[in-house]
Amino acid sequence: MTPESQESEPQVSEPQESGPQVSGPQVSGPQETPPEADEDLVPVGDEPPLADEDTLDAALEAVLLVVDSPVDEDSLAGALGEKVPRVRKALRRLADGYALRRSGIDLRRTGEGWRFYTRDVYAPYVEKLLLDGQRSKLTRAALETLAVIAYRQPVTRSRVAAVRGVNVDGVMRTLVVRGLVEETGTDPDTGGHLYRTTELFLERLGLSSLADLPPIAPLLPEVDAIDDVG
């Protein structure tokens, strides 16, 4: 058999041994990094520091803006977590600042507490908006009755009527309903109800206490004789 006639056997290549497979570093998609916290933002529920005067003043303004009645210095200090002397100084600073620039807002201490008011000079504009140009005033009879109570309190209704010389039942009811006068016990001699002015009375007049009432004028000469009336 000639070499040409011999069928060549198929060459089978033996599998080559490969070295150990080394996997490269696993690359994943882009990872999101948490956003950095904004140091200027105050988390909800946390109280901003009141180290400087401007921040303390701003905090006081925010608190006083939402109160419906005068708030004393101890309550304000407790709400802000500050000492009373520092809060008292800040209140004075705020009040002086409003007055210096003739702001429409007036911060006053009345009735043993602090509260925002509108400045008197701008009262007509406020009344025009709220009352549509109509003023809600007490009658002359109510004002006279209120004056007697203010200067002689606590006083009974019968003694007020004796001073004015007329029946004051209706007027007294009006003053009580408006919150300017309230009952305060009974007279030990007559058993009649005693009446006095309220905190709202001081607020409306812009007074800190009854000691700030002006000296009694001769408009009510009968008041001096009120104790002689049976």
Rosetta blueprint (number, residue, H / E / L):
1 M L
2 T L
3 P L
4 E L
5 S L
6 Q L
7 E L
8 S L
9 E L
10 P L
11 Q L
12 V L
13 S L
14 E L
15 P L
16 Q L
17 E L
18 S L
19 G L
20 P L
21 Q L
22 V L
23 S L
24 G L
25 P L
26 Q L
27 V L
28 S L
29 G L
30 P L
31 Q L
32 E L
33 T L
34 P L
35 P L
36 E L
37 A L
38 D L
39 E L
40 D L
41 L L
42 V L
43 P L
44 V L
45 G L
46 D L
47 E L
48 P L
49 P L
50 L L
51 A L
52 D L
53 E H
54 D H
55 T H
56 L H
57 D H
58 A H
59 A H
60 L H
61 E H
62 A H
63 V H
64 L H
65 L H
66 V L
67 V L
68 D L
69 S L
70 P L
71 V E
72 D L
73 E H
74 D H
75 S H
76 L H
77 A H
78 G H
79 A H
80 L H
81 G L
82 E L
83 K L
84 V H
85 P H
86 R H
87 V H
88 R H
89 K H
90 A H
91 L H
92 R H
93 R H
94 L H
95 A H
96 D H
97 G H
98 Y H
99 A H
100 L H
101 R L
102 R L
103 S L
104 G L
105 I E
106 D E
107 L E
108 R E
109 R E
110 T E
111 G L
112 E L
113 G E
114 W E
115 R E
116 F E
117 Y E
118 T E
119 R L
120 D H
121 V H
122 Y H
123 A H
124 P H
125 Y H
126 V H
127 E H
128 K H
129 L H
130 L H
131 L H
132 D L
133 G L
134 Q L
135 R L
136 S L
137 K L
138 L L
139 T L
140 R H
141 A H
142 A H
143 L H
144 E H
145 T H
146 L H
147 A H
148 V H
149 I H
150 A H
151 Y H
152 R H
153 Q L
154 P L
155 V E
156 T E
157 R H
158 S H
159 R H
160 V H
161 A H
162 A H
163 V H
164 R H
165 G L
166 V L
167 N L
168 V L
169 D H
170 G H
171 V H
172 M H
173 R H
174 T H
175 L H
176 V H
177 V H
178 R L
179 G L
180 L L
181 V E
182 E E
183 E E
184 T E
185 G E
186 T E
187 D L
188 P L
189 D L
190 T L
191 G L
192 G L
193 H E
194 L E
195 Y E
196 R E
197 T E
198 T L
199 E H
200 L H
201 F H
202 L H
203 E H
204 R H
205 L H
206 G L
207 L L
208 S L
209 S L
210 L H
211 A H
212 D H
213 L L
214 P L
215 P L
216 I L
217 A L
218 P L
219 L L
220 L L
221 P H
222 E H
223 V H
224 D H
225 A H
226 I H
227 D H
228 D H
229 V L
230 G L
